[in-house]
Amino acid sequence: MRIFEVLNIQHLVMYLFPTLAFILIFGAGLGYVYVRRRGSEERLTRIIEKYPGGIEGRNAPFPLMLTLTIAGTVVWCLLYILMTGLLKVKI
């Protein structure tokens, strides 16, 4: 018997939601490298910085997978804090 009745639901949500979210984000990341916009091809090829040793810097678009991962992490953290407070779970 659990001390807190809500604990089983919380464990299910904390294990299931991040796993499903990761699978969806990873699938989207494999499908699309970056968000294609007007001028994206030119941004990938234009060199804006040159460093010693042959390293070149480009102003490439931010990868979609990283954007979704960061946004998902922030949303999950906020929902975790909110739901812990609303359900009055003692930590």
C-alpha positions as CSV (number, residue, x, y, z in Angstrom):
1,M,0.0,0.0,0.0
2,R,1.2,3.4,-0.9
3,I,1.4,6.3,1.6
4,F,0.2,8.7,-1.0
5,E,-2.6,7.7,-3.4
6,V,-1.4,10.1,-6.1
7,L,2.0,8.6,-6.2
8,N,1.1,5.8,-8.7
9,I,-0.4,8.3,-11.1
10,Q,2.6,10.6,-10.8
11,H,5.1,7.8,-11.5
12,L,3.1,6.8,-14.5
13,V,3.0,10.4,-15.9
14,M,6.7,11.1,-15.0
15,Y,7.8,7.9,-16.8
16,L,5.4,7.8,-19.7
17,F,5.2,11.4,-20.8
18,P,8.9,12.1,-21.1
19,T,9.5,8.9,-23.0
20,L,6.8,9.5,-25.5
21,A,7.9,13.2,-25.9
22,F,11.5,12.1,-26.5
23,I,10.4,9.6,-29.1
24,L,8.3,12.2,-31.0
25,I,11.1,14.9,-30.7
26,F,13.8,12.5,-31.8
27,G,11.6,11.3,-34.8
28,A,11.0,15.0,-35.8
29,G,14.7,15.7,-35.4
30,L,15.6,12.8,-37.7
31,G,13.0,14.0,-40.2
32,Y,14.0,17.6,-40.4
33,V,17.5,18.9,-39.8
34,Y,16.4,22.5,-39.5
35,V,13.4,24.7,-40.2
36,R,13.7,25.7,-43.9
37,R,13.1,29.3,-44.5
38,R,13.8,31.7,-47.3
39,G,17.6,32.1,-47.5
40,S,18.4,29.0,-45.5
41,E,20.5,27.5,-48.3
42,E,22.5,30.7,-48.6
43,R,23.1,30.8,-44.8
44,L,24.4,27.2,-44.8
45,T,27.0,28.0,-47.5
46,R,28.1,31.5,-46.7
47,I,31.2,31.7,-44.5
48,I,31.1,34.5,-42.1
49,E,34.2,33.7,-39.9
50,K,37.6,32.1,-40.6
51,Y,39.8,30.8,-37.8
52,P,43.3,29.4,-37.8
53,G,43.5,25.7,-38.6
54,G,40.9,25.8,-41.3
55,I,37.9,26.2,-39.1
56,E,35.1,28.2,-40.7
57,G,32.1,29.7,-39.0
58,R,28.6,29.9,-40.6
59,N,25.4,31.5,-39.5
60,A,23.4,28.3,-40.0
61,P,19.8,28.0,-38.7
62,F,19.3,26.6,-35.2
63,P,18.4,22.8,-35.4
64,L,14.7,22.1,-35.0
65,M,15.4,19.1,-32.7
66,L,17.3,21.2,-30.2
67,T,14.6,23.8,-30.2
68,L,11.9,21.2,-29.5
69,T,14.1,19.5,-26.8
70,I,14.7,22.8,-25.0
71,A,11.0,23.8,-25.2
72,G,9.9,20.4,-24.0
73,T,12.2,20.5,-21.1
74,V,11.0,23.9,-20.0
75,V,7.3,22.9,-20.4
76,W,7.8,19.6,-18.5
77,C,9.6,21.5,-15.6
78,L,6.8,24.1,-15.3
79,L,4.1,21.4,-15.4
80,Y,5.9,19.3,-12.9
81,I,6.2,22.2,-10.5
82,L,2.6,23.3,-11.1
83,M,1.1,19.8,-10.7
84,T,3.2,19.0,-7.6
85,G,1.7,22.2,-6.0
86,L,-1.9,21.6,-7.2
87,L,-1.9,18.0,-6.1
88,K,-0.4,19.0,-2.7
89,V,2.3,16.4,-2.9
90,K,4.9,16.6,-0.1
91,I,8.4,16.3,-1.3
